[in-house]
Amino acid sequence: MLQMKIGLTDTTGMVDPQTMAAVAAALNVQVTRDLPQFWPVSATVAYLPDHKKVPQGVWPVQLVKTLPPDEGGFHSTRHNQPYAKVIVTPDSDEWTVDASHETIEMLVDPSGNRLQTSTAITINANNEVVDSTGQFEYLVEACDPCEADPFTYQISGISVSDFLTPHFYDLNAAPGARYSFTGAITAPRQILKGGYISWIDPQTNEVQQILWVDPNEPPQLNNLGPANGASLRVFVEQRTHHKVHARRVRPTAEVTAKRKAFRARIEEIALIRARHFV
């Protein structure tokens, strides 16, 4: 199995090198320890101090200040190589989860076109997402159904994204099956509050989606229309990314505590390094 290399780099100048190195180390643990337990992926993550010098063969995850409304986090070069952009804002550590999210989804589906057939779903009269008749071809977006902050977990005090396992697409639930890494998803095709899922309807050949970005409102069924020439993931993100970030779930007390611990951990790492190199 060929090993893929991910490079985390900051184009904004807003994140100090110690934080960048610590987050890259946490992501490296995630993709070498956690992800391969469920997905056939061999990869490493490293911090790239100079965003203008990305080594050949490395897929960069770039921290940026903003993204246009019609642009998501996933991109491809003119040679069809994937890279990602992640928004970083002052006084927020949310970008660590987003960087984890983009890294995992690039590794699980580098082309942005991976589909998996499973039971169709719909929204019933009680605003519940339930199984329906027939089957859909789901876009394999490994973090979207469980992407909200309450479902993150930590590596060395740094918050990273939960992610799906292949059992998420099983036709039926089975005892002992694990549908997301943390176990937050408890059944096939379940969408957690703050997440979404996209698929191609074989009857119309159009991309559809259930979007549940606001936990105070019911999930929404959206018809995104026929996919254009871009990758399916790019197509979906162009129509979804701004909605997700504009109506992100407000951090709970638990998430706020995690972020406080994150900043304390970064300070601790910086202090240890300073003592080590004195």
PyMOL commands that set and color helices and strands:
alter all, ss='L'
color gray80, all
select helices_A, chain A and resi 17-37+94-108+144-146+149-151+166-169+232-246+253-276
alter helices_A, ss='H'
color red, helices_A
select strands_A, chain A and resi 4-10+43-47+58-64+74-76+82-87+115-123+129-139+153-155+158-160+196-201+206-211+220-225
alter strands_A, ss='S'
color yellow, strands_A
deselect
rebuild
show_as cartoon
